[in-house]
Amino acid sequence: MRTLATETNQLSCYLANLPAFQSNTRSKQFPSENPNIIPTAQTIAKQIIEELNNSSNKLLERL
């Protein structure tokens, strides 16, 4: 997963290029795909939170 985060006094922005993950929409679009070989949405959410925490810590280290 690639992420980019930035903060200023007026704007906070976070972009994430997410990998494939299990969802109802994906299972409809790719019915022959085995959902057990891709991560769950909860797993991806945990990774995003971890990335945000790491980004925040790096920003605080600069101050």
C-alpha positions as CSV (number, residue, x, y, z in Angstrom):
1,M,0.0,0.0,0.0
2,R,1.3,3.4,-0.9
3,T,0.3,6.4,1.2
4,L,0.8,10.1,1.3
5,A,-0.1,12.4,4.1
6,T,0.3,16.1,4.6
7,E,-0.9,18.7,7.1
8,T,-0.9,22.5,7.1
9,N,-2.7,25.0,9.3
10,Q,-5.6,25.0,6.9
11,L,-5.6,21.6,5.3
12,S,-5.1,17.9,6.2
13,C,-4.9,15.4,3.4
14,Y,-4.4,11.7,3.3
15,L,-4.3,9.6,0.1
16,A,-4.1,5.8,0.0
17,N,-3.6,3.6,-3.1
18,L,-5.4,0.6,-1.7
19,P,-4.8,-3.0,-2.7
20,A,-7.6,-5.4,-3.6
21,F,-9.6,-6.5,-0.5
22,Q,-12.7,-8.5,0.2
23,S,-16.0,-6.7,-0.3
24,N,-19.5,-7.5,-1.6
25,T,-18.9,-5.3,-4.6
26,R,-15.7,-7.0,-5.5
27,S,-17.3,-10.4,-5.2
28,K,-19.9,-9.3,-7.7
29,Q,-17.4,-7.9,-10.1
30,F,-15.0,-10.9,-9.8
31,P,-17.3,-13.9,-9.0
32,S,-14.6,-16.5,-9.8
33,E,-12.0,-14.8,-7.5
34,N,-11.3,-16.7,-4.3
35,P,-12.0,-14.2,-1.5
36,N,-9.7,-16.1,0.9
37,I,-6.6,-15.1,-1.0
38,I,-7.1,-11.3,-0.6
39,P,-7.1,-9.4,2.7
40,T,-10.3,-8.4,4.5
41,A,-11.4,-4.7,4.8
42,Q,-10.6,-4.9,8.5
43,T,-7.0,-5.8,7.7
44,I,-6.6,-2.9,5.3
45,A,-8.2,-0.5,7.8
46,K,-5.7,-1.6,10.5
47,Q,-2.9,-0.9,8.0
48,I,-4.3,2.6,7.2
49,I,-4.5,3.4,10.9
50,E,-0.9,2.2,11.4
51,E,0.3,4.4,8.5
52,L,-1.6,7.4,9.9
53,N,0.0,6.9,13.4
54,N,3.4,6.6,11.8
55,S,2.9,9.7,9.8
56,S,1.7,11.6,12.8
57,N,4.7,10.5,14.9
58,K,7.1,11.6,12.1
59,L,5.4,15.0,11.9
60,L,5.7,15.4,15.7
61,E,9.4,14.5,15.6
62,R,9.9,17.5,13.2
63,L,8.4,20.0,15.6
